[in-house]
Amino acid sequence: MTPAVNLLKKQKVCHTVHSYGHDPGSASYGLEAAEKLAIAPERVFKTLVITLNTGDLAVAILPVSAKLNMKQAAKALGAKKAAMAGPAEVERTTGYVLGGVSPLGQKKLLATAIDESARKYATLFVSAGRRGLELELAPEDLRALTRGVFFELI
């Protein structure tokens, strides 16, 4: 299993693992997950790694159907500016490949902001750390495991 799944098992956090046949030609990994698992895209959350003007990397978790507001992300994480981190840096820092970056079980725990909309759902879906594999868990469990904050990111 992936580091994300192993972390949930170790912490005894209630979760469900969902798998689907990933299409390498898919334009959007998150929207593909929503479609193949027949879930509303608003409940499937993507994990974006960003660089803050402080030089630190951080994580923003938001619905796959939404676009990250960089100013809001920076504000949530105590910085003035934010930008997307480069693909190689994301993979090196998290230990996951793009399209399969999980907010859980990363090599290093990064400061994390989760979009406020996550609180509307009893459970949400995030990458389990591999393309074609999703985790379903409670938003508060995700916040606790990432030591994140809920904030308006979109």
Secondary structure as GFF3:
##gff-version 3
##sequence-region A 1 154
A	DSSP	alpha_helix	3	10	.	.	.	ID=ss1
A	DSSP	beta_strand	16	19	.	.	.	ID=ss2
A	DSSP	alpha_helix	29	36	.	.	.	ID=ss3
A	DSSP	three_ten_helix	41	43	.	.	.	ID=ss4
A	DSSP	beta_strand	45	52	.	.	.	ID=ss5
A	DSSP	beta_strand	57	63	.	.	.	ID=ss6
A	DSSP	alpha_helix	70	76	.	.	.	ID=ss7
A	DSSP	beta_strand	82	84	.	.	.	ID=ss8
A	DSSP	alpha_helix	87	94	.	.	.	ID=ss9
A	DSSP	beta_strand	111	115	.	.	.	ID=ss10
A	DSSP	three_ten_helix	116	120	.	.	.	ID=ss11
A	DSSP	beta_strand	124	130	.	.	.	ID=ss12
A	DSSP	beta_strand	133	137	.	.	.	ID=ss13
A	DSSP	alpha_helix	139	146	.	.	.	ID=ss14
A	DSSP	beta_strand	149	151	.	.	.	ID=ss15
###
